[in-house]
Amino acid sequence: MLGHKLYTVGWICAVEAELVVVMELLDEEEDGPVDAPLTLPSGQYGTTSAASVARDMVRSFPNIRIGLMVGIGGGVPTKHDVRLGDVVFSSPNRRDGGVIQYDYGKAIQGQGLLIKGSLNQPPTSILTAMAKLRAIQTRRGHNLQKTVRSVLAKNERLVNEYQRPPLETDKLYKSDFVHVIPSETCSLACDETKVIPRSPRSSKKDSHKVHYGLIASGNQVMKDAIVRDKLALHEEVLCFEMEAAGLNNHFPCVVIRGICDYSDSNKNDAWQGFAAMMAAAYAKELLLQISPHKVEAEKKIEELLADVCEPILEMRENVGALKLRWKREDELKILDWISQWFLECENLQTWLHSPGTILYCPGMPGAGKTIMAATTIEYLSSKLDKSAGLGYVYCNYQKRSQQTTLNLLASLLRQLAQLFSPLPDVVTSLYLTKDHGRQSASMQEIVDTLHTVVNMCTGAFIVIDALDELEATGSCQSTFVSEIRRLRDRTMANILISSRPSQRSKEMLESCLT
């Protein structure tokens, strides 16, 4: 029996049928209880549930380096000729990492599809194995159906649900045809004249294909052929599913889907078992191409999640503390008064409407500098155009070892870059040149990228609170101010800086608006 700390690959399923397939295909079964669920809780689907399962799995198996999301999905019948029983592998292109997240609600309201983001591309070890397997299958064909038949021969209890249905049940209906009787299957209720004729595939050995391209993920089942075709036209999507986007950029995984329907209103559950089998069979062949030492070279998912969760938890604590303070009635009155006064003052109005201006706001401890900074941020958030940039930094003396000039500028870069979807090319290029984020960027690389991103905005505002909290004995404070001034000079960004009054800050910020 292997200890939980020895497992390096995690395999996630969405429904019970997919889990059954995995248990049949894998070579050995662990004895004893397994704490992390391999499948989503019964009756729960979507991106949020997938994220929860991934989180619990990493807690129970802390050495996991890569993940597989394997199961069924809805196909998109385009020039790629995706058919029932085929397999789709989430393969990255120049812009997207293999999986895009869409907001289906926008489509229902007739406002068009909203692409909300893209997962990062799968780990290098998986992409290398995929390329090798793809080359092998191009030369010799694949053995997926042979694998399925072998599994069913060993366990006849699964035959009825998991064997391939008759090919004549693979019917593609015209996009404008809607299934009218929800309780009936298509074979009984659908108009056969609406079926699109397709030629049989020539090779009996590979009567089902493996496709490589984009998978679209959302929180609702895609059952609209017209919406399906729109997304396929604009994004070249091959498949729709409901869980992958919940795994996000910080859970390095690949998504593999067996096609069980055509993402339309036509009801056909007969292909689900076979499609799950085909996807799992491909996933197994993929894993056999990955050397264990290459998996070990990947960063632990637990470490990746920790890098993300720590600042989020810290932010929640800060926000929670601020909310508790704001609940006090006497402080609310003071805040309202200060906010109104500050927003109406002449210097702030001048700063707001004068590109390239630095506004210096000195004040004694407890005078309300942080409140004014927060007020400015809240005001700008509600008033700025979506194409304008807003970034802010709250300096903290207790975190002076972490708040270096490089880290502060990187924080501003992240805030401004995330305004764009997709991310600016300069940001993506920097990430790729740093071995997909495994290496750190230099100060000059961060500075140059930040300047480029700010110049992409139609105006940019940066708020720096409590400059005096930065380490003053070294060069951090002066270096940071120098870089901020250089940013202003090269981009005409508007900068607001609050600080306790001191001779040092006065000298660094001379000639600024106060």
Secondary structure as UniProt FT lines:
FT   HELIX           4..6
FT   STRAND          9..13
FT   HELIX           16..25
FT   TURN            42..43
FT   HELIX           47..60
FT   TURN            62..63
FT   STRAND          66..75
FT   TURN            79..80
FT   TURN            84..85
FT   STRAND          87..90
FT   STRAND          99..103
FT   HELIX           104..108
FT   TURN            109..110
FT   STRAND          114..118
FT   HELIX           124..140
FT   HELIX           144..154
FT   HELIX           156..158
FT   HELIX           159..162
FT   HELIX           167..169
FT   TURN            175..176
FT   TURN            182..183
FT   HELIX           186..189
FT   HELIX           192..194
FT   TURN            205..206
FT   STRAND          210..217
FT   HELIX           225..235
FT   STRAND          237..241
FT   HELIX           244..247
FT   TURN            249..250
FT   STRAND          253..261
FT   TURN            270..271
FT   HELIX           272..288
FT   HELIX           292..297
FT   HELIX           301..326
FT   HELIX           329..344
FT   HELIX           346..352
FT   TURN            355..356
FT   STRAND          358..362
FT   TURN            365..366
FT   HELIX           369..383
FT   TURN            386..387
FT   STRAND          389..394
FT   HELIX           397..399
FT   TURN            400..402
FT   HELIX           405..417
FT   TURN            418..419
FT   HELIX           425..433
FT   TURN            434..438
FT   HELIX           443..456
FT   STRAND          460..465
FT   HELIX           467..469
FT   HELIX           476..491
FT   STRAND          494..499
FT   HELIX           503..508
FT   TURN            509..511
//
